[in-house]
Amino acid sequence: MAKVSAVEIRAGNLLEWDKRVWRVLKSYHVHVGGRGGAYMQVEMKDVETGTKTNNRFRTDEKVERAYVENREMEYLYNDGSSFVFMDKNTYEQLSLSAEFLEGQAGYLLPNTEVKVNFYNERPIGLDLPSSVVLTVVETEPNVKSATVTTTYKPAKMETGITVMVPPFISEGERIKVSTDSGEYMERAS
């Protein structure tokens, strides 16, 4: 098993902590000014029992990553109740429920390559690419001279998630979205 720095913890990672295997749902880097120092706020779910917990790791702390088998898979489609993936080596298909994906489904487009993590031959997690390109399907109209403002507006993406975007983004545009934080990164070409 390998130890990783707490600042390297990302959503979808699997950690071995407190003698259990946990899947990271969210991770935030928090910097408190003054004496507090920085830390990682991590929301995790126990793979076996399904219980959730929040934990803080100091940024210099090392965390044990669970040994899992990563399989390269391609997301094919959503059949209504589950998401279907295909193993790129064996061409076997695997169906995972929306509940299993824990909010990651909003970043999946057909033909997206992902890594599905297996622990004891059972799927336990999904590693998404660090960012995805999505199309804006619904947002407020463009505002003139909006480049000088620092406010953001909600925009609904083609996958159904809502992302806060700068005011100059309009419907039909493609944007790059971080899969870790769900935040707008930049326009996509």
Beta strands, then each sheet from edge to edge (+ up, - down):
strand 1: 2-5
strand 2: 14-17
strand 3: 20-32
strand 4: 37-46
strand 5: 52-58
strand 6: 62-65
strand 7: 69-78
strand 8: 82-87
strand 9: 93-97
strand 10: 113-119
strand 11: 122-127
strand 12: 131-139
strand 13: 153-157
strand 14: 162-165
strand 15: 174-178
strand 16: 184-187
sheet 1: 1+ 6- 2+ 3- 4+ 5-
sheet 2: 9+ 8- 7+ 10- 11+
sheet 3: 14+ 13- 12+ 15- 16+
end
